[in-house]
């Protein structure tokens, strides 16, 4: 009788363990998976929103500066003023003015003094895909590209500066990557 009771107790214990394992597998695991998916979706949404803010702020800075430049009688004087305003936008690595032929006329770059920036004056950027896009009537953001000025991967934004040519802003993809890392770290 004892042996029979011990076997029944062992079988009952095994059945309980099996039911618990099956319950965990079929009930708890999907719930945990759903919670993990929701957490990842929330993080992805936060990352997208933050990167979107950075990019849109840079685009708005370049667009506003281009409009001011377009309404200015003297492009050089106006650009000197806009250089300060545009580089106050932390999203932008550099801002430059191209004439209507795509030749660099003025450059403002974070951490670079004006004498170093002037050495690039006259650089022909007419083959730039960003400029060709703008000439086709599609101003705003272009595809990421290797900057001819820094040889780094950038996201460019271009707007017409009226008779003064084109105003271009570059956003560093490395900076966007850092923003992404900071957003993930704070989520």
TAVEN-V182832 format. One record per run of one state. SS is the DSSP state (H for helix, E for strand, - for the rest). FROM is the first residue (numbers start at 1). TO is the last residue. If there is no record, write none. Layout:
# TAVEN-V182832
ss: {SS & SS}
from: {FROM & FROM}
to: {TO & TO}
This chain:
# TAVEN-V182832
ss: {- & H & - & H & - & E & - & E & - & H & - & E & - & H & - & E & - & E & - & E & - & H & - & E & H & -}
from: {1 & 2 & 71 & 75 & 88 & 94 & 99 & 103 & 110 & 114 & 119 & 124 & 125 & 129 & 136 & 140 & 142 & 145 & 147 & 153 & 161 & 162 & 165 & 166 & 173 & 187}
to: {1 & 70 & 74 & 87 & 93 & 98 & 102 & 109 & 113 & 118 & 123 & 124 & 128 & 135 & 139 & 141 & 144 & 146 & 152 & 160 & 161 & 164 & 165 & 172 & 186 & 187}
